């Protein structure tokens, strides 16, 4: 009644112990308007999907013996993600959004995979502003993501989750993200870096105009870099952005 899953042409090879899918998608069973009408606090409306997926090799004996999905690699093509948030709803004070390691721990079955590779993905984050009563969407295209050491089973003291991602914000500005988080730190300690290549800031107008009622007339970013060290309750860091010829208009 809550979630809808859809997949096409699932298969398993006895010869090489590989699982394959042609397509996969997940969405809430309710439509966007019906979902948001039921919310008392801010909650994201999320849908995900992908094209061909290849999983394996899968350790079949370990699965039969201990119900553990021991997987060599998961390869996902043309993954897509959509998120919608309505900021007119009140914020749920005291809510802690789980960091990646604790999200993996919430997976309802035992899993341990060496790597997950996502190629040519896309991400759309839409936010409805409580100040402008308008929605803006941040788009990321041509996204490649590698996740290493993804597990909630057989964790050792030295294990960490590593995420490496690149993509193009508004299909224009190249951005690179790196994150490493310990599996054994009870406070979810992590390190994160972000870097962007030079680009024209005018591509952000489809987001800035509806969300903050401002329009960039001109502006070029030379470099952008960020370093963060954090835990579940606190993060500290520094961001540097070098730009020139920045002009904007308040609408």
N, C-alpha and C positions, 0 to 999 in steps of 0.2 A: 504493500500500500504506500510505501514511502519512496522506494528507489526503483528505477527502471534500468535494467541492463540489456544490452543487445550485442550479439556477436554473430559473425558469419564464417562458415567453413572452418570450424575448429577441427584439429587433427593431432594425432600422436603417432610418432614413428617408433616401432619396436626395435628397428635396426640401430638408430643413433640416439634414441631416447629424447627426441626433440618434440616440443609442442608448438603448433603453429595456428595462427588466426589470420583471416583476411582483413577483418575490421572488428572494432570493439568500441562501444560507447556506454556512458553512464549519464543519467540525468535524474532529477527529482521527478516523481510521478505527477506532481502538480505543475501547472504552468507558472510562469513568472508572476503574473498578477495575483493568482490564487495563493501562491506561496508567500508573497510579501504581505498580503492581507491578513495572514494568520500570525505574523510576527509582532511581538510586543517590544523586542529589542533588535538591534542591528544583527543581521545574520546573512552571510553571503549565499547567494543562489549560484550554484556551481554545476557545470557540465563538463565532461571530459570525453575524449575519444581518440581514435588513431586509425591508421591504415594497417598494413601488414605488421604482424608481431611474431617474433621467433624466440622461443624460450627453451633453454637447455644447454648442455645435456642435463636431464633431471635424474638424480640418484633414486631410482625406483625402489631399490632394496631398503634404503633408509626411510623412504616414505611409507612403505608397507610395514616396516618394523616400528617406527616412532612417529609417523604422521608428520614428517619434516620435509619441506620442499627445499632440498639442497640443489641449487641451480648454478650452472657455470656462468651464463650470460643471458640477459634479456635485451633483445634488439627491437626497437619500436620506431616505425616510420610514420611521418606526417601526423604526429600527435597534435591535438588541439585542446585548449583549455579556455573556458569562459567563466568569468566571475562578475557578479552584479551586487553592488552594495548601495542601500538607500540610507543616506546619512540624516534623513528627516526623522528616522526612528531613534530613540534614546540609546546611548551606549550602555551596555551591561557592565556596570562597575564591578570590579573584582574578578572578571573573567580573564583567565590566562590562556592565550593562544599557544598551543604546543609547538615547540621547536621540532625540526625534522626527526631527531633520534626518538623522541617520545611519540611522535606520530607513527613511526615504524613499530615501536613497541605495542601500539594499539591494534596492529593487524591481527585479526582473530585466528590466525594459524601460524605455526612455526615456519619461518622462512630464513634462508641464508643464501645470498647470491653474490658472486664475485663482482659483477658490474651490471649496470643498466645503462643502455645507450639509446638516447632519443635523437633522431635526426630530422631536420627540416620541419620543426614544430612551430606552432603559433600560439599566442596567448592574448586574450582580450580582457582587460579589466575595466568595467564600467562603474562609475560612481555617480549617484544622483545627489547633488549638493543641496544642503538645507538652507544655504544663503542665497543662491541664485535660482533655485527651483529649476535647474537644468541638469542634464546628464552629459558627462564627457567620458571618452573611452581612450585608454592607453593601449596601444597595440604593439606587440613584439612579434616580429616575423623572422623567418630563416633561423630558427632557434635550434641549437645543438646542445645537448645536455649529457654529461657523463656522471653517473653516481657509482662510487666504489664502496665495496664492503657494506652492502645493505643487508642487515640481519636483525632478528630479535631472538636468536637462538645461538647457543654456543659462543657467547660473548666472552672475550678475554680482556684482561686489564689494559692491554695496549691498543685495543680496537678503537678506531674512529671512523666516522662516516665522512666521506669526501665528495663534494659536489663541484663540478666544473661546468660552467654554462656560458655560451655566447649567443648573441642575438642582435637584431636591429630594431631599436625603438622607433615606432612610427615608420618602420621599413626603411629607415634612413641612417640613424646614428648607431654605430657599432658599439656594443657594450659587452664587457666580460665580467663574470661573477665567479668568485672562488669562495668556498665555505668548507670548514673542517670542524667537526663537532665530536667530542668524546662520548663514547657509549657508557662509560663508567662514572663520569662526573654527575653527582646527584643533582647539581644545579644546572646541568646542561651547558657547560662551558663550550664556547665556540669562537672561532676566528673567521672573519669575513673580509674580503677585499673586493673592490669594484673599480673598474677602469673603463673609460670611454674614449674613443678616438675623436679627432676633430669633426665638427659638423655644424650645419646651420640650424639655429634654434627656432626658426620660424615654423619648423615641422611640428612644434608643440602647440601651435595655435588651436587646433581642433580640441585640445584638452583645456588649455588656459581660458579660452573665451567662455565656455559654459560653466566652468568650475570656479574661476576667480574673477571673471568679468575684466580680463586684461588681454591685450593683443600685442604680440611682439611685432614691431615694425622692422627691426633688423637685429642681428646678433649672431656671432660665430663663437663657438666654444673651441678652444685650442686643445686643452686636455682636461680631463676630470678624473680624480682618483679618490678613493675612500678606503680607510682601514678601520675595522671595528673589532673590539674584543668584548665579549658579553657573556651573560648567563641569563637564566629564565626571567629574573626580576630586574636586571640592570645591564645596560650596554653603554660603553663609552668608545669614542672614536673621533676621527677627524676626516673632513672632506675638503678638498681643494679643487676649485674650478677656475681656470684662466680663460677669460673671454675678451672680446673686443667689439666695438661698435654696437653696443647694446642700447636699443631704444624700444620703449613700449608705451602703450596708451591705455589709460584706465577708461573702460567703456561705461 
